[in-house]
Amino acid sequence: MPRPPLDAFTQGGDKLEDQVRLGYTARVKALTDELGNHGAYSIYSGVAHAELAGIWRLFGETGMTLADRQPVYSPVAKPEASFAATDSMLKAIIGPVERIGALFGWIVPGRGEEISATIDYIAGEMQRLHP
């Protein structure tokens, strides 16, 4: 005997036959908790959102639209976005080096000055290259 068809989802798409589907955040948190990584979503979500925002900055409107008038996006050359990604990466890598050396007591005569000079040089180059 054939089973009756399922009811349709609600207009929001989150409810079926009196069962409410969890939102994305709750689903991912439940998954990471189930895997034994309690709190991982709270840490990783910020990184994931930043990565997506960075990638999104490399896209621009093509001038075309879909049938519903939504713009179509495509990768485009954006010097400001490429510069911002590079500059941020360099600051995240180079900036803490001096502090990490001091934290571990890696103070070698002359090395601190070399590190500082390298940081200043990179900062100057990035300022010069800013689009």
VEXDREN-2710 file (C-alpha; in Angstrom, 1 decimal):
% VEXDREN-2710
k/r/px/py/pz
1/MET/0.0/0.0/0.0
2/PRO/1.6/3.4/-1.0
3/ARG/2.4/5.8/1.8
4/PRO/0.7/9.2/1.8
5/PRO/3.0/12.0/0.6
6/LEU/4.8/14.1/3.1
7/ASP/3.3/17.5/4.0
8/ALA/5.0/20.4/2.3
9/PHE/7.6/22.5/4.1
10/THR/6.5/25.7/5.6
11/GLN/7.1/28.8/3.6
12/GLY/10.4/29.5/5.6
13/GLY/11.5/25.9/4.8
14/ASP/12.3/25.1/8.4
15/LYS/9.3/23.1/9.5
16/LEU/7.9/19.8/8.3
17/GLU/5.1/17.9/10.0
18/ASP/5.6/19.8/13.3
19/GLN/9.3/19.2/13.4
20/VAL/11.5/22.3/13.3
21/ARG/14.8/22.1/11.6
22/LEU/17.7/23.8/13.5
23/GLY/19.3/26.8/12.0
24/TYR/22.8/26.6/10.5
25/THR/24.6/27.7/13.6
26/ALA/22.8/25.3/15.8
27/ARG/23.4/22.4/13.4
28/VAL/27.1/23.1/13.1
29/LYS/27.5/23.6/16.8
30/ALA/25.7/20.3/17.4
31/LEU/27.9/18.5/14.9
32/THR/31.2/19.8/16.3
33/ASP/30.0/19.1/19.9
34/GLU/29.0/15.5/18.8
35/LEU/32.5/15.1/17.3
36/GLY/34.0/16.0/20.7
37/ASN/35.2/19.5/19.7
38/HIS/33.1/21.5/22.1
39/GLY/33.3/25.2/21.4
40/ALA/35.0/24.6/18.0
41/TYR/32.3/26.4/16.1
42/SER/32.6/29.5/18.2
43/ILE/36.3/29.7/17.3
44/TYR/36.2/28.5/13.7
45/SER/33.1/30.5/12.6
46/GLY/35.0/33.8/12.9
47/VAL/37.8/32.5/10.8
48/ALA/35.4/31.0/8.2
49/HIS/33.4/34.2/7.9
50/ALA/36.6/36.2/7.5
51/GLU/37.9/33.9/4.8
52/LEU/34.6/34.2/3.0
53/ALA/34.6/38.0/3.3
54/GLY/38.1/38.0/1.9
55/ILE/37.2/35.9/-1.0
56/TRP/34.0/37.9/-1.7
57/ARG/36.1/41.1/-2.0
58/LEU/37.8/39.6/-5.0
59/PHE/34.4/39.5/-6.9
60/GLY/32.6/42.3/-8.6
61/GLU/29.4/42.8/-10.5
62/THR/29.6/41.9/-14.2
63/GLY/26.9/44.3/-15.3
64/MET/24.6/41.4/-16.2
65/THR/21.6/40.3/-14.1
66/LEU/19.6/37.1/-13.7
67/ALA/15.9/36.9/-14.6
68/ASP/15.0/38.2/-11.1
69/ARG/17.3/41.2/-11.6
70/GLN/19.9/39.9/-9.2
71/PRO/23.4/40.9/-10.2
72/VAL/25.9/38.4/-11.5
73/TYR/29.3/38.4/-9.9
74/SER/32.6/37.2/-11.3
75/PRO/36.2/37.4/-10.2
76/VAL/37.7/40.8/-11.0
77/ALA/41.0/42.5/-10.5
78/LYS/40.7/44.6/-7.3
79/PRO/44.1/46.0/-6.3
80/GLU/42.7/47.2/-3.0
81/ALA/41.4/43.8/-2.0
82/SER/44.6/42.1/-3.0
83/PHE/46.6/44.7/-1.2
84/ALA/44.5/44.4/1.9
85/ALA/44.8/40.6/2.0
86/THR/48.6/40.8/1.6
87/ASP/49.1/43.6/4.0
88/SER/47.0/41.9/6.7
89/MET/48.8/38.6/6.2
90/LEU/52.2/40.2/6.5
91/LYS/51.2/42.1/9.6
92/ALA/49.8/38.9/11.1
93/ILE/53.1/37.0/10.4
94/ILE/55.8/39.7/10.9
95/GLY/54.4/41.9/13.6
96/PRO/54.4/39.4/16.4
97/VAL/57.9/38.0/15.7
98/GLU/59.6/40.6/17.9
99/ARG/57.2/40.0/20.8
100/ILE/57.4/36.2/20.5
101/GLY/61.2/36.4/20.6
102/ALA/61.0/38.5/23.8
103/LEU/58.4/36.1/25.3
104/PHE/60.8/33.2/24.9
105/GLY/63.8/35.1/26.0
106/TRP/65.4/35.0/22.5
107/ILE/67.1/38.2/22.9
108/VAL/70.3/38.0/20.9
109/PRO/72.4/41.2/20.7
110/GLY/71.6/42.9/17.4
111/ARG/68.8/40.5/16.4
112/GLY/66.0/42.7/18.0
113/GLU/67.2/45.6/15.9
114/GLU/67.3/43.5/12.8
115/ILE/63.8/42.2/13.4
116/SER/62.5/45.8/14.0
117/ALA/64.3/47.0/10.9
118/THR/62.7/44.2/8.9
119/ILE/59.2/45.1/10.2
120/ASP/59.8/48.8/9.4
121/TYR/61.0/47.9/5.9
122/ILE/58.0/45.7/5.1
123/ALA/55.6/48.4/6.5
124/GLY/57.3/51.0/4.4
125/GLU/57.1/48.9/1.3
126/MET/53.5/48.1/1.8
127/GLN/52.8/51.8/2.3
128/ARG/54.6/52.5/-1.0
129/LEU/52.7/49.8/-2.8
130/HIS/49.2/50.8/-1.5
131/PRO/46.9/51.2/-4.6
END
